[in-house]
Amino acid sequence: MGMGILHSRLADTATEASLAITPDRNGVISTDYVLGRMMKTDFRVVDGKLQIWPEVPRQDYQSWASKYPTAAELIADVELSFEQ
């Protein structure tokens, strides 16, 4: 969902460095499309904690909404992946 045909073959090879997304002066990383996926999501770290906006995603704008109905659930899964 939300994957452009020209980017789909690159999705599994992306690295943090290849995305080259930098925060704005307020520390917010805004994404529109990343590797062809419609994200339309903002990220920032406040007091050492990741914040994601919108907190409740829309399926038609945030492709991650199909797996994570809230930003809190996405963050929890990311944190769990670091523990493994």
C-alpha positions as CSV (number, residue, x, y, z in Angstrom):
1,M,0.0,0.0,0.0
2,G,1.3,3.4,-0.9
3,M,4.3,1.9,-2.7
4,G,5.3,3.5,-6.0
5,I,6.3,1.0,-8.7
6,L,9.6,2.8,-9.3
7,H,10.6,2.5,-5.6
8,S,9.3,-0.9,-4.6
9,R,12.5,-2.7,-5.6
10,L,14.6,-0.4,-3.5
11,A,12.6,-0.6,-0.3
12,D,14.5,-3.6,1.2
13,T,17.9,-2.1,0.5
14,A,17.4,1.3,2.1
15,T,19.7,2.4,4.9
16,E,19.5,5.3,7.3
17,A,22.2,7.0,5.3
18,S,20.5,6.5,2.0
19,L,17.4,8.3,3.2
20,A,19.3,11.5,4.1
21,I,16.4,13.0,6.0
22,T,17.4,15.8,8.3
23,P,15.3,17.5,11.0
24,D,14.1,21.1,10.6
25,R,15.3,23.8,13.1
26,N,12.7,22.6,15.6
27,G,14.0,19.0,15.5
28,V,11.1,17.7,13.5
29,I,11.6,15.2,10.7
30,S,8.6,15.5,8.3
31,T,8.0,12.8,5.8
32,D,5.8,12.9,2.8
33,Y,6.9,10.0,0.6
34,V,9.8,7.8,1.6
35,L,11.1,5.3,-1.0
36,G,7.7,5.5,-2.7
37,R,5.7,4.9,0.5
38,M,3.2,7.6,1.5
39,M,4.1,8.4,5.0
40,K,2.8,12.0,5.7
41,T,4.2,11.6,9.3
42,D,6.3,13.8,11.5
43,F,8.9,12.5,14.0
44,R,10.8,14.2,16.7
45,V,12.6,13.3,20.0
46,V,11.5,15.2,23.1
47,D,13.2,14.5,26.4
48,G,14.7,11.4,25.0
49,K,11.3,10.0,23.8
50,L,10.2,9.5,20.2
51,Q,7.0,11.4,19.3
52,I,5.1,10.6,16.1
53,W,2.4,12.8,14.6
54,P,-0.4,12.0,13.9
55,E,-0.9,10.0,17.1
56,V,-3.9,8.2,15.4
57,P,-3.0,7.6,11.7
58,R,-5.3,7.6,8.7
59,Q,-5.2,4.5,6.6
60,D,-5.4,6.6,3.4
61,Y,-2.3,8.7,4.4
62,Q,-0.1,6.7,6.7
63,S,0.7,3.3,5.3
64,W,1.8,2.1,8.7
65,A,-1.8,2.4,10.0
66,S,-2.7,-1.0,8.7
67,K,-0.3,-2.6,11.2
68,Y,-0.3,0.0,13.9
69,P,-3.6,1.7,14.8
70,T,-1.8,4.3,17.0
71,A,1.6,5.9,17.1
72,A,2.1,4.5,20.6
73,E,1.9,1.0,19.2
74,L,4.4,1.7,16.5
75,I,6.8,3.2,19.0
76,A,6.4,0.2,21.3
77,D,7.3,-2.2,18.4
78,V,10.3,-0.1,17.5
79,E,11.5,-0.1,21.1
80,L,11.0,-3.9,21.3
81,S,13.0,-4.4,18.1
82,F,16.0,-2.7,19.8
83,E,15.8,-5.1,22.8
84,Q,16.1,-8.2,20.7
